[in-house]
């Protein structure tokens, strides 16, 4: 048998070599311009470790700060890809010109709305007959002029009082009176005797307006709204000057059902039918997903194509809670429609107005 000589300190040498740090060798300027091999080895090792598997999820990261940073990076990457795709499509459309395909209509809750059987057709004879015989027919036939009384709940705070005063400047022929603890059933006969066509009551909670009762006189109906997102005139940025006494134009948007049609007629009857275009003021009631947004603007024509708009204020949002036949009667009144939140709001694509 042949024996081979083995040095005793061979293992030690191997351990020493293993523990030794890699020597940094400078590369000549001709080879790479003075870059160290050690740095190249580090970069080569670090690159594959930064890549994540395809099944990786940000929610798997347990560190909250690192998880947030990774989420923001992924969000930025998605946004960049979206912008690149948008620019690419725009260039393709410009290159094709008239032959370009029509733009895709984005899916929204509004255009996916569930069809309602009570949707109003403007040319329907039944709807025209109802409009000629309802409580607002005297106003639309020009027999009565609107006269509005605005009051508040008992002991109103300053914000509610200012809100009522600004509403009185928006609605022509409106008068603000303090409630003084009177019941609405006692106020309504006095309003009818003084030829008021509307009673508007602004309720408040925690010093903030949160409700509105709108009663059409003398025969009703009465609507109860939830009020939210109230912004007074001073709280609106880039607002215009105070509104003038000219009668504004009225715009009603997206009141399509029978209920929405009656609510739209109720809003229209607040303002006179002869708008004074010299004042260039517009009151807008815009219905979107059963929320009625009120805005008050002044416009000016800059040229044949451009129009400038200034918001005058106030602004607020209304949500219909109930519609009652006749004047206000909380105990024995007959309700035509009541909001049942858990039943009616079960489907997000079904709207009442």
Secondary structure, 3 states (H helix, E strand, C coil): CCCCCCCCCHHHHHHHHHHCCCCCCCCCCCCCCCCCHHHHHHHHHHHHHHCCCCCCCHHHCCCHHHHHHHHHHHHHHHHHHHHHHHHHHHHHHHHHHHHCCCCCCCCCCCCCCCCCCCECCCCCHHHHHHHHHCCCHHHHCCCCCCCEEEEECCCCCHHHHHHHHHHHHHCCCEEECCCCCCCHHHHHHHHHHCCCCEEEEEEEECCEEEEEEEEECCCCCEEEEEEEEEECHHHCCCCCCCCCCCCCEEEEECCCEHHHHHHHHHHHCCCCCCCCCCCCEEEEEEEECCEEEEEEEEEEECCCCCEEEEECCCEEEEEEEEEECCCCCCCCCCEEEECCHHHHCCCCCCCCC
